[in-house]
Amino acid sequence: MNLKEQDYMIVSIKNKSSFITITTATITLIAIGYYFAETEWKIVEFLRFFVGIILLWIPLGALFYLLLKRQVQEPIVRFTFSAIASYSLTTFIYFALTVFHLELLFYIGIIVIFIGLIIYLIRKNFWLNIHINHLSWRQFDWVLALLIAASLVVNIPYQRTWEYNPTTNTYKSPLDVDYHYFISLAYELARHVPPLQQFNRAGIPERAYHMFPHLTTVLLSRFTGQTDMLRVQIIYHNIIIGIGMCLALYSIVKILTSSKVAGYLATATMYITAISYPPLMATEFDFGYFTLFPHVSSGIEPAILIAPQMYSGILVAYGILLGVLLISIRCYRKQPVDIVLIITAIMVVATSRFRIHVFLPMLPGFVLLAAYGWKRTSQRVYLVAAGLAVALSLLIYLEMQSPIYLSSTASLSLGLNSLSNPQEWPYRFINEWPFSTKIHDLLSGLIRNSTVFKWVWQILSICTHVALSMIGIPLLIITSIYLFCQPAHQEFLLFRSLIVWMTVVSALGVTCLKLSYDDFSLAGELLLLIRWYPFLLMIPGLYQVYQFLQPHISLTRPTQISLVVAFVVIYLAAQQLARPSILMTALYSEAATVSANERMALTYIHDNTPQNSVTLTDKYLKDRNFVLTSITGRPTYLQKDYDDISELTLKNFPSENREQVIKDLWATSQSEQFCRLLIATPATHLIEYSTHPLLVNDPVCIQPIWESSNQSIPISSEKVTIWKINRSLGKNIWK
């Protein structure tokens, strides 16, 4: 081959590569444009969102990125770890400062870090040192960008907030009631940190709950200027989490396999190829059932559709595991690891308020691996990190015991819980695995001691449920393959050990952890996190199988890429055919519906009343959907809550019979009695519906400020009136 022919081949290869890059970039941009169009973005809103997340997370993220330059060389891995660390620790720092009434220092700190970064870049001649080829769009990883964009697109069905029905003139929310619950909590956190009251029982202390995911939503709302907290959570926050999950999975798998293709495939398996498989046996439950591969039914959908705080907590957990992977490599090589270790230690502490279910097994696991690292390397920073994690965790625990919170909501104990009791709903789903009934009857006949039998059945049923319905048989096999491969026992030892530790200890926690007021909130929801840990090892396990078979099969690189693309396309098509899933269908059938007039009335309260306003109505005494507080963004005197929380509240405040007060208000026709009852409540606004009107006529203690007559077209059959409570006039009645 002469020189001319060689030049021709080089030019041909470059042109082909350039064409593929252009095509990939074009599809990526189209997918992003489609996503923003489907989720109803406007240009101004996008600009505010973009500037907001830069102001909120770039200062700490850029600082971490610069500090980690020597310990994490690969840019995408360093960016991912820095971004997730900034996501978790920005909220943690804000919370800590606000608790001590030093909120202003948070904003001053952001400004100082920004100025410091600018000065650093100027002094280092950053812009002059950037090579022009680094600015080329061709150097950008468009394949990863395309996978992330496609992930956002396939998640669009999970990000619907309201659907309008012109025939009935109503709005339907396809979200689970928990979403409206947590949005209401976010509004309360926007008023005060920590929260001073329950949003559905104004004036009553709130539980010491998972504050950080909802506080992150508050910060996003504040920095982007978006006042609709529901949109901030469903769209803004979920975009950040979705991108973070893709980057974390890509980074972890790429390090474990040293293969970008494996990283791409792992990124695709998170959302793009996630198929909702049907249950393999009859079930009365919508998720967590026995199926072939429960990534959707026991993983993605429970996190996205039911528990946004769990979704946020998984992202932080993946950031910690990425940090531990980096620590594991440097520990094996006996290299300095101080910055990564300290950042990871503080992230571990942050999980105590992001997701306590992650924190409980993570803290002891981190302390143990730190002890191993110290023994292996003799670096004292391991002991410092472990001590820092324990000390900060103790401070967080003491804060949760503050009298500002509802009593007995931060107490847990060890003992036999009722999760595997086949007679109790919703715990029965834990016993839904093959032959469970026959095995239960067999063991009950063999073991006569009831206490021993309950413990044996608890352990057996939960472990079997975890293996078959949470992790799934295929993932269990693939994970086992990876754990026994040689690299896992060398430089990835700490990472592998923590994955196993989190899985096993979480399963043990399901069997014996108890909250003072509820079994399921802690132990039951701990189940839904277990599969996320071995899931990180799925593609590395498959990669080990591929490496074993590679000498026996001859596949060129283009063929490998073609097979990966075909796999992704086929699974993506199958995913769309499998939707809607059982859980999506169930949530839609049970979705909250409000009339157009009611939605306008509640929106009026959101837009036109002071933040400390309190609503009062009788409509939601029996209907538990929390749309009243999630739309108004204001606490209410009383709306139906979960039974265990209601019982706990009444136990702490036995004289608070608010339901009877509301019934008396709607039952009386005497103005004096009505005003006396109303003024005794903390309410500032009363909402009246024509379907269940007040009996009293024109009491002096309330005055109308909004009514829905002729406000909607077509006119809704339900008329809504908002009354402002005038306490000064009401008190004059009996003076």
N, C-alpha and C positions, 0 to 999 in steps of 0.2 A: 504494500500500500504506500503510495507516494505522499508527499507532504500536502499536496492540494486535496487529496481525498481525505486525509486526516482532518484538515481544517474544515472540510465540508461536513464531516461527521460530527465534529465538535459543535459547529453552528447549528446543525440539525437537532442535536440533543438539547442545546440551550433553548432553541425555539420551541421544542416540544415541552420542555420543563416550564418555560414562560407561559405557554398556552394553558397548561394544567393549573398553574398558579392563578392566572387571570380568571379561569373558569371557576376555580374554588372560591376566590375572593368575590366574584360576582354573585355566586349562589349564597355565600355568607351574608352579603349585604342585602340581598333580596329577602332572605330569611329574617334578618333583623328588622327590616322595614315592615315585613308582614306581621311580625310579632307586635311591633309598636302600633300598627294600624288596628289589629284585632283587640288590643288592650286599650284602645282609645286614648292614645297619647297625643298631645299637642306640642308644637315646637317649643313654645315658651315653657311648658311644663317639663319637657325633656332637658332644656338648658338649666332650669332651676334644680332639677334632680342631679344633673351632672356636676354642677358647681357645688351643690350641697354635699354630695358624697366626698368630693375632693376636700372641702373644708372640714368635714367630720372625721375622715379616716386617713387622709394622706399624711398629715403631720406625724402621727405615731408610726404609721406604716413606712413612710420614707425614712424615718429615724432608724427603725429596726432594719430596714433594707441596707442602709449604710453601715450600721454596726455589725451586720452579719457577713460583710463582704469577704472576710478572710476564712470564715468557718463554713459558709455555704457558697460554693463557687458558681453553681448553675443558676442563671438568672431566673428562670421560670419557677424553680423550686424555692429560691430565696424570696421571690415576689409573692408566691402563694402563702408561704409560712408567715411572712411579714403582714400580708393582708388579713389573714385570719386572726393573727395575734392582735392587730389593730382593731379589728371588729370586736373582739372579746374584751380587750383591756381598756379600750376607750370607754365602754359602758361601765366597766368595773371602776375605773378612776372617777368617772362622773358620779357614780353612786356613792363612793367613799367620801368624796369632797362634799356632796350635797347633804349627806347624813350629818356632817359636822358644820353645816351651814356655810360652806366655802365654795358654793357653786361658781362664783365669779372667778375663782382661781382656775377653774376648768377652761373657761374661755380665754383668760390671760395666758394660760399655758399653751393653748393652741396657737395663739398669735406669736408667742415667743419662739415656739418650735418652728413655725413658718418662717419667721425672720431669720432664725439661726440657719435653717436649711438654705435659704437664699444666699446668705453671706458665705456659707460653706461652698456652694456651687460657684459663686463668683471668685472666691479665693483660689479654688482648685482649677479655675478656667475650664469648667465642665463643658460649656458649649463649644469651646475651641478644640477640646480633646475628642469630640465625637467624630468618628470617621464617617465620611459621607455615605459609604456603603451600608453603615448601620442604620441610616435613615431610610434606606430603600424599602419600599413596601413589599418587595419580593423576599426580603429576609424575614418577614413576619410569618409566624406559624399559622397559616390560613387553614390548615386541616383541623387543628385544635379549635380555632375560632369557629369553623363551620360546625363542629360537633357541639360546641357550647350554644351556638345560635339555634341549631336544630333541637337541642334540649329545651331551650326556652319555648320554642314553637310547640313541642309536644306537651308542654305543661300548661298551655293556654286553657284547656278545659277545667283545670284546677283553679283558675284565676278569674272566675265569673263572680261578680258581687251581687248584682241584681238583674233580673229579667222581667221586662214589662210585658203584660198581657193586655192589649188594647180592647179585647172583647169584654173582659171583666173590669178593666181599669184598675188593675192591681199590680203590685211588684212582688216578685218571688225571689227569695235569697236561697241559692242552692248550697249555701255553706252550712256546715255543722253548727249546732247551737254553741259549741265551745268557742268557735271563732268569735261570735258576737260577745261571748263572755270575756274573752281576752282583750278584745277591742275596747270594751267598757273599762277593763282594768288599766289599759294604756291611757285612756282619757283621765282616769283618776291619778295615775302617776304624772301626767302632764301638769296636774294641779299641785301635787306635793310629793316629794320623795323623802322618806318612805311614805306610802299612802296613809292618810289619816282616817279613812273610813272605807267601808264596803260600798261599792257603787250601787248595789241593789238594796242596801239598808243604810241610808245616809245617817251618819253619826255613830255607827257601830264600827269598832276596829276591824281592820282587814286581817286575813291570815298572813303568816310569814311564808310567802309563796315564791314561785319562780318569777322574780321581778325583772331580771336582766333582759330576756327576750323582748318583753313589752316595753321596757325602758329604752331599748335600742330602737323600737318603733317610734317612741316619743322623740328621740334625738333625730331620727330620720325626718319626722314630721317638722320638727323645729328648724332644721338646717335646710330643708327643701322648700319650706313655706307652704306645704300641703296640709290643710286643716282637716281633711277627711281621713281620719285614722284608719278606716276600713280599707281605703285604697292604698294607703301607705303600707299596711301589713300585707295585703293580698298581692299587690303588684310590686311596689318598691322593695320591700323587705325580702319577698320570695325571689326576686331577681338576684339580689345579692347572695342569698343562700344557695340558689341553684348554680350560679357561676362558681361560687366558692367550693361547692361539693365537687363539681367537675374538675376544677384545678387541683383540689386536694387528692382526688382519686388518681388523676393523671400523674401527679408528682410522685406519689407513693409507689404506684405500679412501675413507673419508669425507673425509679431507683432500684426497686426489687428485681427487675428483669433486665435493666440496661438496654431497653428496647423502646423506641418511640412508638412503634406499631402496637406493641402491647399496651402502652399508655393510651393510645387512641382508642383501642378496643375497650379498655376499661372505662374510659369516659363515655363511650356509647352505651355500655351496659347499665349505666346509672339511670338514664331516663329513656333514651331513644329506643332501645331494644327491650324495654321493660313491658312484658306482657302480663295481663291479668289472667292467670290460669283458673279454670273452674275448680270447685272443691271436688275431691275424690270420694267423698261420702256425704250423706245428707247432713245438713247443718242449718241451724236457725240464726247463725251469726253472719255478719257482713264482712268481717276481716278476721285474721288470725286462724283461719281454718286449715285443715290438712289438704295440701295440694302438691303438685309436682315441684314447682319452683316458686316459693312464696315471696319473691322480692317485692312484688306490688301489693299483694294482699296482707302481708305482715310487715312490710317495710315502708315503701314510698307513700302509699295512700293513707295509712294511719297517721304518718308524720305530717303530710301536707294538708290533708282534709280534716283531720280531727285535732291534732295537737301541735300548733305552731311553735310552742315553746320547746317541744321535743325536736322539731325540725332544726331549730336554731341551735339547740344543744348538741345535735349530731355534728353540725359544722364545726363547733368548737372542739368536740372530741376528735374529729378528723385532723384538725390543726395540731392538737396535742400529739396525736399518734405520728403525724409527720415530723414533729419536733423530736419525738422519741426515736424515730428511725434515723434522723440525723445524728442524734446523741449516740445511738447504738453503733453506728459506723465509726465515729470518732473515738468512742470508748474502746472498741476493738483494736483500733490503730494507736491507742494511747495518745491521742492528740488533744489539745486544749478545746474545751467545749463550753466555757463559762457563759457566754451571752445566750446561746441557744438554750442552755439548761435553765438559766434564771427566768427567761421569758416563758419557757414551757411550764416551770413551776408555778408562776403566777396565773397562767392560763388554767392550770389544774384547779387552783383556788376559785377562779371565776366560775367554774362549772357548778359550784355549790349553789349559785343563784341563777345560772342558766338552766341547768337540769340536774337536780340532786341525784337522779338515777344514774347519771354518769359519774358524778363526784364520789359517791360512796365506794364503788370499787376502784376508781381511778387514784384517789389519794394514797391508800395503802400500797397499791401497785407501784406508783411513782416513787414512794419512799423506799420500797424494796429495791427497785432498779438503781436508785441513787446510791444505796448502800453497796450494791454490787459494783457500781462504777467506781466508787471510792476505793473499794478493796482491790480492784484490778489496776487502777491507774495511780492511786495515792494522791489524787487531786482533791483538795479540801472543798473545792467549789461544789462537789456533789453533796457533801454534808450541809453546806450553806443553803443549797437549793432545797434540800429536804426539810431543813429547819425553817426556812422561809415559808414553804408551803404549809407546814403544820401550824406555824404561828399565825399566819394570815387566816387560815381556816378556823382557828380558835376565835379570832376576832369576828369573823363572819357569823360564827355560831352564837357568840355573845350578843351580836346585833339582832339576830333572829329571836333571842329571848327577851328583847326589849318590851316593856309594857305598852308600847304603842301598837303592838300587834295583838290580835285575839289570842287569849290564853289557850294553851294546850294544842297549838297548831304546828309546833316545831319539835314535838317529842316523838321519838320512835323507839321501838323496843324489839327484842328478839323473842320469838315464840311461834307456836303453830297458828298460822292464819287460816282463813276459810277459802282460799283460792281454789282448792281442788274438791270442795264440797259439791257433789253432784246435785244436791237439792237446792242450791242457791244460784240465782241469776244475778249478774251475768257471768259468774265464775264457771258455769257449766262448760263453756267453750274450751277450757283447759283439758277437759276429759274427752274431747271429741277427736280421738285417734283410733285406728283400727283395733278391734277386739277389746276396747277399754272396758266395756260393760262386763264381758265374760271374765276378764282378769280381775276386775273389782270384786265380782261375786266369789271368785275362786279364793282370793286373798282374804276376804272377809270370813270365809269358812275355815281357812287355815289359821288365821291369827285371831285368837279369842279376846285378847286384851285390846279394848277399844282405843286407848291412847297410842299404843304401839302400832295398831293398824292404821290409824289416821296419819301418823308420821310416815310409815312405809308407803302408804298410798300417795301422800303428798309428794314425796320425793320421786317416786316412780312416775306418777302422772305428769308432773311438771317437767321432769327430764325428758320424757318421751314426747311431750308436746313441744318442747324447745327443739328437739332434734328433728321431728317430722314436720311441724307446722310453722315454726319460727325460722329455723335455719334451712331446713329442707334437705332431702336425701342427696341430691346432686351436689349442693354446696358443701355438705358434710364430707362427701367423698373427696372432692377436689381440694378442700382445705387440708384434709389428712395427708393427701399426696404431697402438698407443698411443705407441710410441717416436718416431713421426714426426708426432704431433700437436703443436700449438703450445705448450700449457702445459708439456709435458715439457721443452721447450728453454728455459724461463724459470725460474720460482721453484723448480721441482722438478729442476733440472739435476744437482745433486750426488746426489740420491737416484737418479735415472735412471742416472747414470753408474756409481754403485756397484752397482746391479743388473746392469748389463751387465758390469762388471768381475768381479763374483763369478761370473757364469755362464761367461764366457770363460776366466778364469784357472783356475777349477775344472776345466774341460774340458781345459785344457793340463796341469794337474797330474796328471790321470788318465793322460796319455800318457807322462810322464817322471819321476814321483816314485817313489822306492823306499825301503822300510825295510830295515834291515840283515838282517832275518830273514824278511820276508814282503812280497809285492807287493800282495796284495789288501787287507790291513788298512788301508792308507793310500789308495793310488790307487784301488783297487776300490770302497771305501766312499765315496770322494769323489763317485763317480757318483751315489749315491743322494741327495745333497744338492742337485744342480744344479737340479732342477725346482722346488725351493721358492722360488727367487729370482724367476723370471719369473711364477710363480703369483700373486704379489702384483699383477701388472699385468693379470690376466685381466679382472676386472670393470671396472676403469678403461678398458680397451680396448673392451669391449662398450658401455660408457657413451658413449664417443666415437662409436661406430657409431650408437647410439640418437640422440645429439644431431644427427648428420648427417641422419638420416632423419626427425627430429621435424617439420620443416616440411612434410613430404610426407604425414604421417599425423596423424590427429586422435584423440588418446587422452586422455580425462579422467583426473584423478588417481585416482578410484576404480577406473577401468578398469586403470590401470597397476598399482595395488596388487593387484587381482584376478588379473592375469596373473602377477605375481610369486608370489602365494600358490598359484595353480594349478601353476606350474612347480615350486615346492618340494614340493608334495603328490605330484605325479606322479613326480618323481625319488625321493622318499622311498619310495614304493611300489615303484618299480623296484629300488631298492637292496635292499629286503628280499627281493624275488624273486631277486635275483642272488646272495644269500648261501646257503651259505658260499662264499667265494672259493676260488680254486685254492690260494692260500697257506694259508688257514685249514684247508682239507681236508688238505693235506699235513702240516701241523704236528700235526693231531689224529691222523692215522694213524701218525705217528712219536713220539707223545707218550710220556713216561716213565710207567711204571705201577709202583706199589708196593703191597704187601699191607697190609691193615689192621694186622697185627702189626708190620710194619716201620715204618709211619708212627707208630704209638704208641711204638715203641722210639726212633726218631729224635727224636720230640717230647719224650720223657722226657729225653734228653740236652740238648735245648734248654732245658728248664725246670728241670733239677735238677743241672746240672754247672757248675763255674766257667767263666768266659769264656775262660780260657787253656787249657782242656782240648783235647786232640788225640785224634781217633779213629783207629782202624786196623781195616781189614777187607779181605778179598780179593774182595769181590763186585764192586767197581767198577774193577777193573784193566783190563777190556776194554769196559766199558759207559760211554760218555761222555754223561752227562746232568746231572751236578752236583747231583742231588737230595739226596745225602748231606749236603753242606755247606750247601745252601740251607734244609734243614729243621732240621738240628741247630744251625746258626749257629756251628759250631765248625770249625776247620781240621782237615784229615785228613792222615795220614802220606803217602798217595798215592791218587789216583784218576785215571783216564784223562783226559788233557788234549788240546788241539788239537796236532796233530803238530808244527807249526812251533814252538810254545812248548816242547814237550817236547824237541825237538832243541836249541833254544837253551839250555835249562836244563842239559841233559847236556853241552853244549859248555862251559858255565861251571863245572859240577860233575861232571867225568867219573867220579869215584869213587862218586857217589851212585847205586848200582844198587838202588833201593828195591823194584822189582818182584821181583827175585830174593830179597830179604829176606823179603817177604811169602809168596812161594811156599815158601821154606824153613820158615817158621813153620807153614804148613798141611801141610807134608809130614813134619815130624819127629814122632816119637812119644816122644822122650826129653825129660823134664821139664827137665833141666839145659841142654840145647842150646836148647830153646824159650825158657827164661827169659833165657839169655845174649843171644840174638838180640833178644828183645822189649825188654829193659832198655836195649839200645844205641840204640833209637829214641826220639824225643821223645814218643811216644804215652802218653796217660794212661788211655784206655779202648779196649777191644777189642770189636768187634761180631762175633758168630758167628751164622751162619745154618744151620739144620738141613739145607738143601739142599747145603751144602758145609761140613761140620763139621770142627773140629780133630781131629787124630789123637791128640794128647797128652791124658792123663787127669789131671785135678785137679792141675795144676802149682801150686806154692806162690806164684808171682809174680802170679797173678790170682785175683780172687774175684768171684763173681756179685753184681750189685746190682739186676738187673732181668731178668725173662724173660717171654715172652709166653704161656705156657701158660694157657689159659682166660681170656685177657685180652680177647678179641674174640668177639663173637657175630654170625654163626656163626664157629666156630673156624677160623682160617686154616690151610691146609696147611703154611705156612712158620712155623717156630718161630724166634724171635729171642732171643738172650741177650746182655746187656751185661755185660762183665767190667771191673772196675776193676783197673788195674795197680798192684801193690804193689812198688815198687822196692826198698825196704829188705829185704823178705823174699827177693826174687829175687836180690839181690846176695850174700846170705848163703850161697847154694848153692855158689858156687865159692871162698868165702873159706877 
